[in-house]
Amino acid sequence: MSALARANIVSKGIEGFFAPNPGAVWGVNASLGAERAAFYTTSPLQETLARLVKFGRISASDNMRLTLGAVNVRTSQMRYFDSREMALDSRHVMASGALPPAFPAVRIDGDPYWDGGLYSNTPVEVVLDDNPRRDTLIFAGNVWHASGVEPDTISQVMARQKDIQYASRATSHVMRQQQIHRMRHIVGELKNHIPAEERDKPEVKGLLAYGCATVMHLMPLHAPRLEREDQTKDIDFTGMGTETRWRAGYDDTRRVLAARPWEDFADTLDGIIIHEPQG
């Protein structure tokens, strides 16, 4: 993203998305309230969502499911808003993208919420922990890169810091889920080594209920690094930046669908198999 494009976004916002917050001119210590304490206002986004999204259709559909993650500002607890369990509207979408200090918190059920990325930037646990569990193929889009070259400038340092901050958090969450699912497979395997008369006991049944044999295949899709990319790439909504990342995601998805790595041999004790892109 060019310096001019970045300056335009920072100073003017993005039409239909966000705009400078007039209240911010009073300084960072001005008392504005959680729903206005930010450098920008996302009122334009609310209008855009109201115009383009039919939330009633999502809630009424048996075949469509939308799950959005946000973190409670007061308690720091992650919460998932699921169309299977509640009627969603623009507030839930905006809360899931309310990244401070740029964007303000969104109030839902009396509590303010920020972008769930503060807690988990790749919240796949909502899929991996879904009940009833079932064999699943997951595509996870990543803007941040776990690996990278040594930074040489302060700008590169700030960009690499963001990569590590967000990418490592996603990795640690997935590793934890791998451990949990492996234990579930182990419990399921142990069932075959327990006499039938023991398996029928209520207390044993309760323990064996933690086991399962489902396999989750996780396909990470990584956004490409663009020329002159820096720590502000998360606000790069330029035509070139958007088109390049959209095309990369499309091409990556076609590639993995053609390769079908989830059909390869897998250890029977593996609950979650991560298929990192090759090359």
Summary of the structure (lengths in Angstrom):
residues: 279
radius of gyration: 22.0
end to end distance: 25.3
largest distance: 73.8
contacts: 741
relative contact order: 0.11
helix: 44%
strand: 15%
